[in-house]
Amino acid sequence: MYPGTFARSSPALPAVVMGGSGEVVTYRDLDARSNRVAHLLRRQGLRPGDALAVLSGNRPEVFDLAWAAQRAGLQLTMVNHHLTPEESAYIAGDSGAKVVVMTRELAGTASALTPEALPGIERRLMIGGTVPGWEAYEEAVRDLPDTPIPDECEGDIMLYSSGTTGRPKGIRREVSAAPMGTYPDVPGHWLRETLGMLPGDVYLCPAPLYHAAPLAWSMACHRTGSTVVVMERFDAEEALRLIERHRVTHGQWVPTMFVRMLKLPERIRRRYDLSSLRWAVHAGAPCPVPVKRRMIEWWGPVLYEFYSATEGIGATAITSEEWLRRPGSVGRPLMGRPHILDERGRELPPGEVGVIWFEGGTPFEYRGDPGKTAAATDRRGWRTVGDMGRLDDDGHLYLTDRAINMIISGGVNIYPQEVEDVLVEHPDVADAAVLGVPDAEMGEQVKAVVQLEEGGPADGGTAARLFEHCRAHLAGYKCPRSIEFTGEPLRTPAGKIRKEPLKRRFGAGPGPFTRSGNGPTPDSKPAS
């Protein structure tokens, strides 16, 4: 199924509702609007397997473009609109896009997407206004047919990796060009068959649509006949209000959103009726055990966690009831079979930490990088994205961290995620990132970069309290040897910590509040 199915059976049913503006796009609208864009793309000469790039915040036109690309058999690349113009230009060019669409709010990026810089882009369209060299999107599609293109067929999404090493790479799967309605739709199967989503149910999308899960799961809802309520940007209380107002049945979150909602005053948390919520899916980053436990106490056993990756190498999942028996687990296999391997590729027994590899899953390649593709695949065809973890005796997977983030101090492995989870429990801490910085004696030492709650003093007294908090909950060798405060958000809107800029910034050595073993010296000063 796809939007055209429901445009015929339930044309007035809302397909998209914008949480802030209240704008509604019905299934009739979505079908017609995406058809017009599909005709535009065909008339531009794009054929199955060609690429379309889109730079936009969360707005309804994203779904017009996404479904147009899907029904025209194209590869859709959503570009993170927070990137610099140069970074955006690299992805748009590397994707092979022949058409690029962006919004007027991002016009500053247009300067890097010129015909001289990217001659492969044949047409440049802008939503909500224009700048020189760009056409008005609305005018380009206004008079085109709202019926399907004659050769309608299934496309796919090609999103880019976060680029933890080198430049990001497109995660590419072959376009099948199969008839519409035959797309594998893995998240849709989970929604319908495991989480009981039905036509007319309501799904809340609080995260950016340029990320894999928010976009893919929202489109899966459109293959189910449910309504997607989209937040233009996440706000903790607004999310609760939207659940109550729209009687949301399903939603997908990242742990940072849970932390923000839990830190709302109790009177606000109790103000909203959340009884319609049947499932709260979460993924994107590991969820600290205390945070998840408090969410289950508040919302009930509706949390459903899955672990996967944009590459689609495999997946695990776990319900609230099962998680309460195995706190910290991300569940048993949902797609493929996980294996834990050491650095030589040998399989490790239950309980031992190593790199997670999946047997099975969806074939993919990193566009234009056969070396990176080969490095992610072993001789058996098993695949990895570099995450680390362990399996228990019953095959439940537990995440540790990414291999690239692991700190080795004095020959001992330290996993930043564990330290971050402890720091974020402190009431003064809004978020934390932990990394290893060079140490002449130990090789690396543990450094914490902390974002305080609004109004919190970034001084030596706060640092001392955080050191004490860590010593109360962690072995001494895991505790930060230095803390630096920052006023900048540490995570992407999808909940992933921006580690690479921090590693570049602090690669030369430890920052302030440094004292071997026990935290800050009495005269420590906060970072500017």
N, C-alpha and C positions, 0 to 999 in steps of 0.2 A: 504494500500500500504506500501511498504518498499523498501530498496535498490535493491532487486532482481527484482522488477517490472521495475525499470528504467534501470537496467543492461541489460534487454531484449529490452526495447523500445528506450533507448537513451544511449547506452553503453559508448560513448565517452564524454558525458556531465560531467564536473567536479562536483564531490560531495564535495570535500574538496580542498581548496586552502590555503596554509600556507602564511600568510601575510608577514612575514619576509623573509623566504627562497624562497618563490615562488613555493614550491613543490606542485604538483597537483595530486590528487587521483580521478580518474574517477569513475563513478558508476560501470563500469565493474570491476575495481580494487577493490573497496570497497566490492562488492559482493563476489569476489573470495577470498580476504584476510580474510574477516570475516568468510567465509565458512571453510577455513583451520583451523582457531582458534576453531570454533565450533566442528570440528572433533577431534582436540586435547583434548578439554574438555570432549567430550563423551568417548574417549579412556582412559582418566584418570578416568572414572567412574562417572563423574558428571551427575546428572539426574535433571529433572525439579524440581525447588525449592531449589537446592543447590546454593552455593555462590561462587563468584569470587571477589577478591579484587585487585584493581589497584592503584599504586602510580606513578603518572607521571605528568609532566608539560603539556602544550598545545602542542601536537604533533599528527601527523596523526594516529599513532598506537592506540590512545585512541578510535577512532571510529571503528577500526578493532575489538578491544576487546569489546566495548560496543555492537556492532551489533552481535558479536559472542555470547555474553551472552544472548542478547535478543532473538536470533533465536534458542538458545539451552534451553530456558525456565528457565534461571538462575536468581538469584538475583545478580545484580552488585553493588558493593560498591566501589565508588571512594574515596580514602583517600587523604585528604588535605596534599600535600607534604611539606607544611611549618611546619607541626607538628614536635615535637621532636620524636626521635626513639621510646621512651617509649609510647608516645601518639599514634603513628602510629601502634605500635604492639598491643596496647589495641584494637583499632578499627578493625584491621585485624583479631585478635583472636575472638573478640566479634561477628563479623559478621558471624562467622561459615564458613569462606572461606576455601575451600579445595585446591584452587590454588591461588597464589598471583603472580602478575606481577609488576615489577618496572623498572625504568630506571637506567642506570649506574651512572648518575649524582647524584642519591640519594643513592648511595651505602653505605653511612654512616649509613643509617637506617637499612640496612640488618643485622647489628650486633644484633639488637633487635628482628629479625624475624627468629631466629634459630629454628631447630627442638626441641631443649631442652625447649625453651621458649614457642613455639607454636606447640605442637605435632599434632594438628588437621590439619595443613597445609601439604598437601601431595606432593605438587610440587611448586618449586620456580623458576621463570623465570625472566631473566633480559634482557632489551632492550639496544642495543648499547654497549655491553661489559659484562663481568662477573666478579664476585669475588668468592672466594671459597664458595662452598655450593649452588651456583646458576647456572642454565643452561642458555645457550644462547637462547633467545626467537626466534631469526631468524632461527636458526638451527632446533628448535623443530617443527616449522610450515612449513618449506620449502617444504617438499616432500608430504605433506598431500593433499587430494583431494580438488579441488576448487568448488565442487558441493555441494548442500545442504545435511545436514545429513538426514537420512531417517525419523526421528521422530521430524523434525523441529516444534517448537511451541514458542509462545510468553512468554517472561520473564518479568522482571521489574527491576526498580532501587531501591536500598535500601541505601539511604544516611543517614548521621549522623547529629543529631542536634548539635548546636554550644556549648552545654553544659554550659548554663549560671548558672546552679546549678548542682554540681556534675559532673560526667563524661557524655560525650555525649552518646546518645542512637540512635540506628538505627530506622529509620522511615519505618516500614515494612507494605507492602500490600501483600495480598495473590497473588501468581503467578497463573494465570488462566490456563497456558499451552494450551491455545486456538490456533487454526491454525494461521500461520503467515498471517499478514495483517488484523487481527481483533482487534489489540490493541486499547483501547479507545482513546488514543492520544488527550487528552484535549487541550494542547497547539497547536497542529496541526489544530484542529477545529477553534481555535481563529485566527490562522494565515491565514487559507484558507477562512473561512466564514466571518470573521469580517475585516481582514486586507488585503484581496484580494490577498494572495500569490498564484502564479501560477508556474507550472514547468518552469524552466529556470530563475526564479528570483534569486536574490543574497542577502544573509543574512550575515551580519557582526557580528561575535562573538568576542568582545573585552575582555571578562572576563574568569576566570579560569574554565576549564571544570570539575573540581571536585565539583563545586557547582550545585545545582539542576536546576535552570532555564537555564544557558548556555548549559548544557548537554541535558536536555529534549527538549529545543526549537531547538537546532541544529539537534537532531535526528528527531524532527517533520518536519524540512526542508527536511530531507532525505526521509521522507514519502510523501513528496510533489513533489519531483523531482527538488528541487532548489539547488543552490550552497552555501556552507557555507565557508566564508572566515574567517579564525581563526587567531587572533593575538597571537603570542607567549607570549607577555606581553603587557599591555596597555601603549601606549604613545599618548599624546593628538594630536600632529601634524600628527603622523603616521596614526592615525585613519582617519583623514580628507583625507590624501593622498590615503588611501585604498578605501574610498568611491568613490573618483574621478576615480581612476585607474580601479576599477572593476565594476563601475556603480552599486553600492550597492542600492538595493531597500528597504530593511528592515534591522534593526539592533536592538540590545537590549543593554541597558546601565544601569548604576547606577548613582545616582546624583553626586557622587564624580567625575566621568568622565566628566560630564557637567561642573563642577566647573573648572577642569583642562583645558578644551577646551576654556572656556570663559576667562580664564586668559592668554591665548596666545595673543601676540600682534595683534592688529586689522589687520595689513598688512598680517599676516600669516593666520588669519581666513578668510580673503577675497581672499586668493590666490587660493583656491580649489573650484572646481565646484561640488556642492552637490545637483544638480538639480535632480539627479536620485532617491533620497531618498523619498520614499512614506510614510514610517512609521518609527518612532524612538520610539520603545517600551522602557519603563523604569519601574524599580521595584527595589526590594532589600532593599531599605531604603527610608524614606520619603524625598521628594525633597523640599528644601526651596522655598517659593513662589517667591522671587526675582530671584532666579536662573532659575526656570522654565519659568518665564515671559521673561527673557532675551533670553533663548533658543528658545522660540516661535518667538520672534522678529527676531532672526537670521535665524533659519531653516524654519520658517513658521509653520502653524498649523498641523504639522506632528507628534507631540508627542502624544503617547498613553500610559497612565499610568495604570498599574494594581497592585492590592494588593492581595497577597496570601501568602502561606507558603508552605514549603516542605511537610508538613503533608497533604496538599490538603483538608483542612477543608472547604474551600470556597474561593470565589474570587470576587472582584469588579473591575471595569474598568471605565476610563473616557477619552474622546477625548480632544484635545486642545480647540476646540470651547466651549465645555461644561465647561471645567476647567476655562476658562477666565470669565465665568459667576459665577463660584463658586470656586475662588482661594483657594487652599489648600485641596480640596476634592480629594479623591481617587476613587470616583465614586459610581455607583449603582451596584447591584448584577449582576455578570456574572455567578457565580456558587454558589448555596446555598443562604441562606438569613441571613443577619447579625442581631444580637440583642445586645443591650447594657444592661449589668446587673451590679447591685451593688455587694458588697461583700457577701450579703446574697442570691444572685441568683435572686433578683427581677428585673424585666425589668424597665429600666429608660425611661422617656419621651424624645422626641427630644430635643437636645441642652445640655443634661446632659452627663458628662463624666463618663464612666465606662469601664469594661472589655468587649472586643468584643468576642461574641460567634456566631458560625454559625450553623444554622439549615440546614441539607442536607450536601452536599460535599461527599468526598470519604472516606470510612472506612479505618482506619489504626490502627496500634498498635506500641508502643515503644518496640522494641525487648528486651525480657527478663526483662521487667519492668512493670508488670501489675498495680502496684501502680501509676506510672506516667501516664499510659494510662487512668486509672480510674479518676485521678485528672484532666485530660483534657476533660472529658466527664461528662455531668450532667445527671439527671434522665430522661430527655427528649431526650437524644441522641445528644444534641448540643455539639459542641466542641470548644476549645479555645487553643491558643498558648500563651496567657498572654498579648497580645497587648491591649492597651487602646485607646478609641476614643469616638466619638459621631456621632449621625445621625441628619440630618436636617429634616425639615417637609416633604421633598420630598423623603426621604430615601437615600440621598447621605451620604456616610461615610467620616469622617474626622479622621485621626490618631492623637493621642496625644503622646504616648510613650509606652514602655513596662511597665507593672505594676512593674516589678522587678527593673526598673530604677528610678521610681518616688521618688522625694525628698520630705520629710515632714519636714518643718522648722517652728517651732512655731505653729504647728497644721495646717499649710497651705500647700496644695499640689503644687509642682513646677515640671514642666515637662522638663527634660533636653533638649529634642529635640528643644524646642522653643528657648532656650538660645544658643544652638549650631548653629541654623539657623542664629541668629543675629551675632554671632561672625564670622562666615565664610563669611559674607558680607564685613567685613573690609578688605581693600586692603592688609594689612600686614599679614593676616591669610591664611595659606594654608588649615588648618583643625582644628577642635576643638572637644573635648570631655568634657562633663559636668557631674558631679556626686555629690552625697551628701557625706560629710565626717562628722564625729561626732563633735558635738558642745555641750558643757556642759549646755549652757543656752537654746538654740533653738532646741536641739535634733540633727538636722543636719544643716549644712551650705552648700551653693553652691560653688563648686570648679570647675574651668576650667583648663583643660590641653590643651595647644595650641601648634600646629605645625606652625611655621612661614614660610612665603615664603622665598626662598633661599636668603641669605644675610641679612635678617632682624635681627636687634639687639635684642637679648633676654635680655633686661634690664628693669629697673624700668620705664624709659620713655615710652617704648612700652607698658608696662603693664598699665600705667596711661592712655594712649590713648585708650586702649581697655576697661578699666573701664568706661571712659567717653562715649565711643560708646554704651556700654550696657545701661548706664543710660539714653541715648537719645532715646532708642528704647524699653526699658522694664520697667515695674514697679519695684520700688526699691527692693522689697522683692525677685524678681527673679534674680537680678544681682549677679554675682560671688562675693564672699567675698575674694577669693584668686585665683591667676593665677600662673600656673607653665608652663614653656616652655619645650618642648621636641624636639629632633631632629629625633625621631623615628616615622615612619608612625603610625597613630592612627587607621587605618581601615584595614580590610582584603581586598584582591583584589576584593571581591564581594561588597564592599561598606559598610560593617557593622563595627561599632566601636567596638574595642576590650575593652569592659568595665571591664570584670572580672579581668584582670591583674592590671588595674588602681585601682579598688576597693581594691584589696589585698595590693597594694603598699601604698595607701593613707588612709587605714582604721584606722590608729592610730591617725589621726588628720589633721588639715589644714597645707598647705605648706607655701612657702614664699609669699610675697606681701600681707600679711594679715593685714587688719585693719577693725574693725567692722564697717560695713555700707558703707564705701566710697572708699575702694580700698587700694593701697599700701601706706606705710609710705615713707617719703622722702629718707630714707637710705636703701630701699629694694634692695636686690641682686637677680639676676636671679639664677635659679636652675642649678646645675652642671649636 
